[in-house]
Amino acid sequence: MLRVVRERDIEAFLVKRVRALGGELRKVRWVGRCGAPDRRVMLEHKAPFWIELKAPGKSLSPLQLREHTRMRRLGESVAIADSFETIEDLLK
C-alpha cells in the first residue's frame, strides 16, 4: 500500500533535518497576516530563510503568493518545499 505524504510529514522531516544539522527553526504565529510562510530556518552555514511547506503537488494560494512576493520585495528569502528532496536541496 502506498503511503500518502502530507504537509505535516514534510514539516516533520524539515524539523528533524535542521536539528540534525545543529540549526534552529521557528514556527511563527502571524497575527493579522494571512498567507505568511510556515517556518523560519536558521543554519550556521546559510543565511536564514522562510519556508512554506506544501503537500506534494499542492500550489500556493493567492494570499500566500501575494504575501511571499511582498516579503521578497523587502529582502526576505522565502522558499517553498513539497518534498523531502526539496528540503534536502534547501539545506545544502
HELIX and SHEET records of a PDB file:
HELIX    1   1 GLU A    7  ALA A   20  1                                  14    
HELIX    2   2 PRO A   62  ARG A   73  1                                  12    
HELIX    3   3 PHE A   84  LEU A   90  1                                   7    
SHEET    1   A 4 GLU A  24  LYS A  27  0                                        
SHEET    2   A 4 ARG A  39  LEU A  43 -1                                        
SHEET    3   A 4 LYS A  46  LEU A  53 -1                                        
SHEET    4   A 4 VAL A  78  ALA A  81  1                                        
END                                                                             
